[in-house]
Every structure is written in structure tokens, then in C-alpha cells.
């Protein structure tokens, strides 16, 4: 918009000068204010076509002022800036009716681009206020996390389907809960279901429910997860493990808003928001005929990729401090990291991502004597990683181990054919010690053990239960 006037509010004279010059070079007229009162005076006088304001002003928080501005001049777009770069700030900006949220520091080209888009966009009214919880649901000030916050803030008040991708341990379910807890369905149920943890033959019944007599053992009607989540959010984790039959049923829900229970004859209308997550390459599954392409596009309306921790190492210190605070609140000893320990944490590549960091910090909180955790204590725990690598390198000897085991079995029968059931016996004999060794090498960390074995972590947990293996000691319970 040529000849537009920008109202700029910030108490930092240096920032005001830099932004004033940048916007003036783009052809805008700029009027500045140092506090909320000055900004309100300009707005109430009818000045300006757009506001750029810091959140924290000397006399008032901008989020407290924005509802008054939107009530008086609902057509006026507002861009908020903040050095408090967290998810709550991004959500508060969206809920207060701001057009965009810019975390400081930002590139001046990004500001001018946002201003151009805001001036060209249709005006929006103020959003409804909500009660922002005091807890911090997501941690990180890195550029990667700032983008995550901005996407979340844009879609919390919608019913758009979201597909969250990312490695195990990056916080996909946490993001799904944020989308629900800060969205318009927050008063209704949040139901999470992990596709990898359900036997394939039970997935359809688990999701859509079943009628009495639908199958052997169905003596009563059973409600499914869709029914439990009615009016709220259904989070489908590990969606890449969903069987094709269930994918077809899910596609019908997304297309028509209804489903049939197993054994049912009447379509059931449903109103749920779907959020899906995966750590697999769905495009690869589609190419191999393991995932429906039409379902992918129905689920992938808003794609959101959670970055692995190694791509946002600047967040490691904040995450570690956050875990320490949580541990203290749960009654564990109060501890702090010395600078050397923090540097050691930042130098590690975190293959298990945030979940691995949380596990490590909790162990250090319990095992470290004294009030300070130093680099030596961190090194002692991280050395487990080298044991995992060593175990992985020795995995190549597994075939010879199996061969020796088989020969030992056959030798018991003097060259004659052994009785039936040899396959199951060999698998059982090898599987239990193999999992125990992997857990021991990973010092009880199931994520690392699953990665070493090449198993999904939920598959590993299932095998631990079936085989009666203690996940901590790697020893048999029975």
C-alpha cells in the first residue's frame, strides 16, 4: 500500500531508529511511540494503517492493549515483536488478534515482507481471549522452534488436520496436545492412540468400535476412540503403521464425516479434529503400496516437521534447565549444571532427541552427589553411547552366533531330524539375550536399545512384556 503510515512502538531508542529507517526506505511514513499510552493516543486519533509494537512496553503489556485497539479499529493490522520467544507468546499474539508475531532478533527483510502482506491482506477482527496456562508446553528459542510456534499459533483456532513428522523423541505428541489445549476444542476430550502399539487385527475395532457379536469375544458393544474423542481431538500417532483396511475407513471419516463400527449397519456421524504423526517416510510407503496416497493428502493439510535436537543445539541448555526444574518440582534433589557440563551437553549429537536428553538429566539429578552437575558426571553417562556403538559394530557376528546355535540344536539328535518347533525355540533362545544385551549397552534407555536392534520402540516395549525382561537391568523378571 503506497503512502501507508506505520505506527511503531518500542521503548528501545536503538530499535526504534533501525526499524524507522528500514520502513522509511520502503516508502512508508512512520510515527513512533515509546509506550502503550503513546501508541493508544495515535490509534484513538485515527492515525496509521498498521501497528508494529513490542510486547513488553514500560507502562503496559501490548497484549492487554490489543483488545482495546481491535475493538476501536478492528481493520487495523498489528504485528507484534518479542524477545520472549516461546510458544505462549506466539499463541497469545494469535489469540489477541495480531496479524503476525516476529521473535527478536529478526531480519529487517522479514519485517518489511510481513508489513507488505499485512497491508495487502483482508482485515481480521479480534480473536476471543483465552486463559493462557502458566506452564510452558514447548521449550526452545532457536529459529527452527520459532517457526514451529508460528505455525501452531496460526492453526490452534482452526479444525484443520495437521500432520506432524519427525524422529522419535522430538515431541510430536506434545505438539498435538498444545494444538488441542490452546484450541477451540480444549474443553472436549483429547484422545491419543498409537498405531504401532495395537495388533493389526484389532485396529479397526479400537478406532471405530464394534457391535455385540461382531467377532468372537465381542459379548458387548465396544466404543471406539472416535466415539471417545467426540467433539475433541483424536491424535493418531505412528500413522504409518496403520493397516490398509483401517486406512480406507479413516479416509471415509475425513471425506464424509462418518464411519461404520465393526459389525455395524448404520453410519455414525462424528465431529473430531484429526492430528496425525509419523517418524516414517510416508512418501516411501506410498511408493511401496503400504500407505494410501489419497489418505496422505487428506491428513497432510498442515504439515509440521519437528526438527531433531541436533538441528537446534542452541536449545539444549534451556531444555536441560527445564528438566531440572521439573525434577525439582517432583521432589527430586535441586541441582544445577556448571558451564562445562552445559558445553558437554551441547557437544553431543542426541540421537534420541529431547526424550534422550530428559532421561539423561533425570538420571544425573538422581545419581550425582552434591548440588552441581559437572562435565565429568555428564561424560560418565554419555559414555554409554560408545557402548551402544560397539554393540552395533559387533552385530555383524550375529549370523555366526545363530549358525553355532542351530548346529548345537541339531547335534543333540545325532544327525536325525529334531522334533518340530525348532524355529520358535531358536528365536526365543536368541531374542531374549539379544534384547537384554542391547538394553545393557544402552543402560536401560529403550530408545537407544530400539535403535540398536532396528525395532520400533513400541515393538520393543511389547517384547519386553512378552519376554518378562526388566527394561532397566536387562534381566529376566520371571
C-alpha positions in Angstrom: 0.0 0.0 0.0 1.7 3.2 -1.1 1.9 6.1 1.3 0.8 3.9 4.2 1.6 5.1 7.8 3.2 2.6 10.2 2.7 3.1 14.0 5.9 1.9 15.7 6.0 1.3 19.4 9.2 0.2 21.3 10.9 1.7 24.4 14.3 0.9 23.0 15.5 4.0 21.1 18.0 2.0 19.1 15.4 -0.4 17.8 13.0 2.4 17.0 15.7 4.1 14.9 16.7 1.0 13.0 13.1 0.0 12.3 12.1 3.6 11.4 14.9 3.8 8.9 14.1 0.4 7.3 10.4 1.2 6.9 11.1 4.7 5.6 13.4 3.2 2.9 10.4 1.1 1.8 8.3 4.2 1.3 6.2 4.2 4.4 5.6 7.1 6.8 6.5 6.1 10.3 5.1 7.5 13.6 6.7 6.3 16.8 5.7 5.8 20.4 7.8 4.8 23.4 5.0 3.3 25.5 1.4 1.9 25.3 -0.1 5.2 26.2 1.6 6.9 23.3 0.5 4.2 21.0 -3.1 4.3 22.2 -3.1 8.1 21.6 -2.1 7.6 18.0 -4.6 4.8 17.4 -7.5 6.6 19.0 -6.7 9.7 16.9 -7.2 7.6 13.8 -3.6 7.6 12.8 -1.8 4.8 11.0 -2.6 1.9 8.6 -0.6 -0.7 10.5 1.0 -1.2 14.0 4.4 -2.7 14.7 4.8 -3.0 18.5 6.9 -4.7 21.1 5.1 -6.9 23.5 6.7 -5.5 26.7 6.2 -1.8 26.9 7.1 0.3 30.0 3.5 1.1 31.1 1.5 -1.9 29.8 1.8 -5.2 28.1 0.8 -4.9 24.4 -1.4 -8.0 24.7 -3.5 -6.1 27.3 -3.8 -3.2 24.9 -4.6 -5.1 21.7 -8.2 -6.0 22.6 -9.0 -2.2 23.0 -7.3 -1.4 19.7 -9.2 -4.2 17.9 -12.5 -3.0 19.4 -11.9 0.6 18.3 -10.3 -0.2 15.0 -10.9 -3.9 14.0 -9.5 -3.3 10.5 -6.0 -2.2 11.8 -3.4 -5.0 11.3 -1.0 -5.4 14.2 2.5 -7.0 14.1 3.9 -7.8 17.5 7.6 -8.3 18.3 9.0 -10.0 21.3 12.3 -11.2 22.8 10.3 -13.6 24.9 10.4 -16.2 22.2 8.3 -19.1 23.3 5.1 -20.8 22.3 2.9 -18.9 24.7 3.9 -15.6 23.2 3.1 -16.9 19.7 -0.3 -18.2 20.8 -1.1 -15.0 22.8 -0.3 -13.0 19.7 -2.7 -15.0 17.5 -5.4 -15.0 20.2 -5.2 -11.3 20.7 -5.9 -10.6 17.0 -2.3 -9.8 15.9 -1.6 -10.4 12.2 1.9 -11.8 12.8 4.4 -12.5 15.6 8.1 -11.7 15.0 10.6 -13.1 17.5 13.6 -10.9 18.2 16.1 -10.7 16.7 14.7 -10.8 13.2 15.9 -9.9 9.7 14.7 -6.5 8.5 13.7 -8.0 5.2 11.3 -10.3 7.1 9.7 -7.3 8.8 9.2 -5.4 5.6 7.8 -8.6 3.9 5.3 -9.1 6.8 4.3 -5.4 6.6 3.6 -5.7 2.9 1.5 -8.8 3.3 -0.4 -7.3 6.3 -1.3 -4.2 4.4 -2.5 -6.2 1.4 -4.4 -8.8 3.4 -8.1 -8.5 4.3 -8.7 -7.1 7.8 -9.4 -9.5 10.6 -11.4 -8.9 13.8 -10.1 -9.7 17.3 -10.0 -13.3 18.4 -11.6 -14.5 21.6 -9.5 -14.2 24.7 -8.4 -17.4 26.5 -6.8 -18.2 29.7 -3.1 -18.9 29.0 -1.7 -21.5 31.3 1.3 -20.7 33.3 3.2 -23.8 32.3 5.4 -23.7 29.2 4.4 -26.5 26.9 7.3 -26.3 24.4 10.9 -25.1 25.1 13.2 -23.5 22.6 14.4 -20.2 21.3 16.0 -21.5 18.1 14.9 -20.3 14.7 13.6 -23.8 14.0 11.3 -23.7 17.1 10.2 -20.2 16.3 8.8 -21.4 13.0 7.0 -24.2 14.8 5.5 -21.7 17.3 4.2 -19.6 14.4 2.6 -22.5 12.6 1.0 -23.7 15.8 -0.3 -20.2 16.6 -2.0 -20.0 13.2 -3.8 -23.3 13.4 -4.8 -23.7 17.0 -8.2 -21.9 16.5 -9.0 -24.0 13.4 -10.1 -27.6 12.8 -7.5 -28.1 10.0 -6.0 -31.6 10.0 -2.3 -31.5 11.0 0.4 -34.0 10.1 3.4 -33.9 12.4 6.5 -35.6 11.2 9.9 -36.1 12.9 12.2 -38.5 14.5 11.3 -40.4 17.7 11.7 -38.2 20.8 11.3 -34.8 19.1 8.0 -34.0 20.9 5.3 -34.8 18.3 2.6 -35.8 20.9 3.5 -32.7 22.9 2.8 -30.5 19.9 -0.5 -32.3 19.3 -1.5 -31.6 22.9 -0.6 -27.9 22.5 -2.8 -27.7 19.4 -5.7 -29.2 21.5 -5.1 -27.4 24.8 -4.9 -24.0 23.2 -7.6 -24.6 20.5 -11.3 -24.2 20.5 -11.9 -27.9 21.4 -9.9 -27.7 24.6 -12.9 -28.3 26.8 -13.6 -31.6 25.0 -11.5 -34.9 25.1 -8.0 -35.3 23.8 -7.6 -39.0 22.8 -4.2 -40.4 21.7 -3.8 -43.8 20.1 -0.6 -45.3 18.9 -1.0 -47.4 15.7 2.2 -49.3 16.3 1.1 -50.5 19.7 -2.2 -52.1 18.6 -2.3 -55.6 17.0 -3.2 -55.1 13.3 -6.3 -57.2 13.6 -7.7 -55.0 16.3 -7.0 -51.6 14.9 -10.4 -51.1 13.2 -12.3 -52.1 16.4 -10.0 -49.9 18.5 -10.7 -46.8 16.4 -14.3 -47.3 15.3 -15.7 -49.5 18.0 -17.6 -52.8 17.5 -21.1 -54.1 17.9 -22.1 -57.1 20.0 -21.3 -60.3 18.2 -19.1 -58.6 15.6 -16.4 -61.2 16.2 -15.5 -63.9 18.7 -15.3 -62.5 22.2 -17.4 -59.4 21.4 -20.0 -60.1 24.0 -21.0 -56.4 24.4 -20.8 -53.3 22.3 -17.4 -51.6 22.5 -16.9 -47.9 21.9 -14.0 -46.9 19.7 -11.6 -44.0 20.0 -13.6 -41.8 17.6 -16.6 -42.1 19.9 -14.4 -41.3 23.0 -12.9 -38.2 21.3 -16.3 -36.9 20.1 -16.2 -33.1 19.9 -12.5 -33.1 20.7 -9.2 -34.1 19.2 -8.1 -37.6 18.1 -4.3 -37.9 17.9 -3.2 -40.8 15.6 0.5 -41.5 16.4 2.7 -43.6 14.2 0.1 -43.3 11.4 2.5 -45.1 9.0 1.8 -48.3 10.9 -2.0 -48.2 10.2 -3.2 -51.3 8.2 -4.6 -50.6 4.7 -8.1 -51.7 5.8 -8.2 -49.1 8.6 -6.8 -46.5 6.2 -9.8 -47.0 4.0 -12.2 -46.5 6.9 -10.2 -43.4 8.1 -10.4 -41.9 4.6 -14.2 -42.1 4.7 -14.2 -40.3 8.0 -12.1 -37.5 6.6 -14.2 -37.3 3.4 -17.7 -37.7 4.7 -17.5 -37.1 8.5 -18.9 -40.6 9.3 -17.8 -44.1 9.9 -19.2 -47.6 10.5 -18.4 -49.6 13.6 -17.1 -53.2 13.1 -20.3 -55.2 12.6 -22.4 -52.1 12.4 -25.0 -51.3 9.7 -25.7 -47.7 10.4 -23.3 -44.9 9.6 -22.3 -42.8 12.7 -21.7 -39.1 12.3 -18.6 -37.8 14.0 -17.1 -34.4 14.9 -13.5 -34.7 15.8 -10.3 -33.0 14.8 -7.6 -35.3 13.5 -3.9 -34.8 14.2 -1.6 -37.4 12.9 2.1 -38.1 13.5 4.8 -40.2 12.0 8.5 -40.9 12.2 8.4 -42.7 8.8 8.8 -41.5 5.3 5.2 -41.7 4.1 6.1 -41.0 0.5 8.3 -44.1 0.5 5.4 -46.1 2.0 3.1 -44.8 -0.7 5.5 -45.9 -3.4 5.6 -49.4 -2.0 1.8 -49.6 -1.7 1.8 -49.5 2.1 0.0 -46.2 2.5 -2.9 -44.7 0.6 -1.9 -41.6 -1.4 -5.3 -40.1 -1.1 -5.3 -40.5 2.7 -1.9 -38.8 2.9 -3.2 -35.7 1.2 -6.3 -35.7 3.4 -4.0 -35.8 6.5 -1.3 -33.6 5.3 -3.4 -30.4 5.1 -1.0 -28.6 7.5 2.4 -30.3 7.5 4.6 -29.6 10.6 8.1 -31.1 10.8 9.6 -31.3 14.3 13.3 -30.7 14.0 15.7 -33.2 15.7 17.6 -31.8 18.6 20.9 -31.8 16.6 19.3 -29.2 14.4 18.6 -26.8 17.3 21.5 -27.3 19.6 21.1 -23.8 21.0 18.0 -25.1 22.8 19.9 -27.8 24.7 20.8 -25.6 27.7 17.2 -24.3 28.1 15.8 -27.8 27.8 18.2 -29.2 30.4 17.3 -26.4 32.8 13.6 -27.0 32.2 14.1 -30.7 33.0 16.0 -29.8 36.2 13.1 -27.6 37.2 10.5 -30.3 36.5 12.6 -32.8 38.5 12.8 -30.4 41.5 9.0 -29.8 41.4 8.5 -33.6 41.5 10.6 -33.8 44.7 14.0 -34.8 43.3 17.1 -33.0 44.6 17.7 -29.5 43.4 20.7 -29.5 41.0 22.4 -27.1 38.6 24.8 -27.6 35.7 28.2 -25.9 35.7 29.3 -24.3 32.4 31.5 -27.3 31.5 28.5 -29.7 31.8 26.4 -27.5 29.6 29.1 -27.4 26.9 29.4 -31.1 27.0 25.6 -31.5 26.6 25.7 -29.1 23.6 28.6 -31.1 22.0 26.6 -34.4 22.0 24.5 -35.3 18.9 21.4 -36.6 20.8 20.2 -39.5 18.5 17.3 -40.0 20.9 16.4 -36.3 20.7 14.6 -34.5 23.5 13.5 -37.7 25.2 17.0 -38.9 25.5 18.1 -35.5 27.0 15.2 -35.7 29.5 16.2 -39.2 30.5 19.9 -38.2 30.9 19.2 -35.1 33.0 16.8 -37.1 35.3 19.5 -39.8 35.8 22.1 -37.1 36.6 19.7 -35.5 39.1 19.4 -38.7 41.0 22.9 -40.1 40.7 25.0 -37.0 41.1 26.2 -36.2 44.6 26.3 -32.5 45.6 24.3 -29.6 44.2 26.3 -29.2 40.9 26.5 -31.5 37.9 29.9 -31.1 36.2 31.2 -32.2 32.9 32.7 -35.4 34.4 29.3 -36.6 35.5 27.8 -35.8 32.1 30.7 -37.7 30.4 30.2 -40.7 32.6 26.6 -41.0 31.4 27.2 -40.2 27.8 29.9 -42.9 27.6 27.0 -45.3 27.3 26.7 -44.1 23.7 30.1 -45.6 22.9 29.0 -49.0 24.3 25.9 -48.9 22.0 28.2 -48.2 19.0 30.4 -51.0 20.0 27.5 -53.4 20.3 26.2 -52.2 16.9 29.6 -53.0 15.4 29.5 -56.5 16.9 26.1 -57.1 15.4 27.7 -58.5 12.3 28.8 -61.5 14.3 25.1 -62.4 14.9 24.8 -64.7 11.9 27.7 -66.9 13.1 26.2 -66.9 16.5 22.9 -68.2 15.1 24.7 -70.8 13.0 26.5 -72.2 16.0 23.2 -72.2 18.0 21.5 -74.2 15.2 24.3 -76.7 15.0 24.1 -77.2 18.7 20.4 -77.9 18.5 20.8 -80.4 15.7 23.8 -82.1 17.3 21.6 -83.1 20.2 19.8 -85.6 18.0 22.8 -87.4 16.5 22.2 -86.2 13.0 18.5 -87.2 13.0 15.8 -84.6 12.4 14.8 -82.9 15.6 11.2 -82.6 16.7 9.0 -79.8 15.3 9.0 -76.3 16.8 12.7 -75.7 16.3 12.2 -72.2 14.7 10.3 -70.8 17.7 12.8 -72.4 20.1 15.8 -70.8 18.4 14.1 -67.4 18.1 13.1 -67.4 21.7 16.6 -68.5 22.8 18.3 -65.7 20.8 15.7 -62.9 21.2 15.7 -62.7 25.0 19.5 -62.4 25.5 19.8 -60.2 22.4 17.3 -57.7 23.8 18.9 -57.9 27.3 22.3 -57.2 25.8 21.0 -54.2 23.9 19.3 -52.8 27.0 22.5 -53.3 29.0 24.6 -51.5 26.3 22.0 -48.7 26.3 22.0 -48.5 30.1 18.3 -49.1 30.2 17.5 -46.4 27.5 14.7 -48.1 25.5 15.0 -45.6 22.6 18.7 -46.3 22.1 18.1 -50.1 22.5 15.3 -50.0 19.9 17.6 -48.1 17.5 20.4 -50.6 18.0 18.0 -53.5 17.4 16.3 -51.8 14.4 12.9 -52.0 16.2 10.1 -49.5 16.8 10.2 -48.5 20.4 6.6 -49.7 20.9 7.5 -53.1 19.4 10.4 -53.3 21.9 8.1 -52.5 24.8 5.7 -55.2 23.7 8.6 -57.7 23.5 9.8 -56.7 27.0 6.4 -57.5 28.4 6.1 -60.8 26.5 9.6 -62.0 27.5 9.5 -60.6 31.0 12.6 -58.5 30.7 13.4 -55.7 33.1 14.0 -52.7 30.9 16.4 -51.2 33.5 18.5 -54.1 34.4 18.2 -56.1 31.2 17.5 -59.1 33.4 14.6 -61.5 33.5 11.7 -60.8 35.9 10.3 -64.3 35.8 
